[in-house]
Amino acid sequence: MKPSPDVATVHNHATASGKIWLANMAASLVVVIAIAMGYCYWRFKNIENITSYIQGKSLAVARPQASFGTANKETNPCVEVPIANLTLAPLEVVGARVSCTCLEVQNVPFGLPPGETRSLKIKVLTGRKIGKVEEKVAIYTNSPSQPQLFIKVIGFVRTPNFSN
């Protein structure tokens, strides 16, 4: 006659089975997370777009503060600000308003297909400014959830040094 297992043997077997089950669940969870992250990077291209989508935004601005650095007066530098459509429907950038006549938004209106990114070009007219520049651009869209985006343009305009 075979002796029945004692309580300690049954407990050890149950604990080992539980640990194996837990390890399998953890491995499955890691695989699911990796697949989800891969899909998000494929669909949204970067972590900023993923964060914007999670926050309920339909558009993402890669750089809400765009710097043209230091420029000489009369050089008129341009900054490009990527705007991404995070939805599955086409959207449009329909217009823009600048806080100063020293800024000029160059390529509006434009369409933005689903999942695509396009750069908004902002020209800084340095002939009208000297010193620190800190201005705002309001971008208008046809997105019901995000009808406006705001971009800050910063930099410094200096007078050229003509000494020989």
Order of alpha helices (4+ residues) and beta strands (2+ residues): alpha-alpha-beta-beta-beta-beta-beta-beta-beta-beta-beta
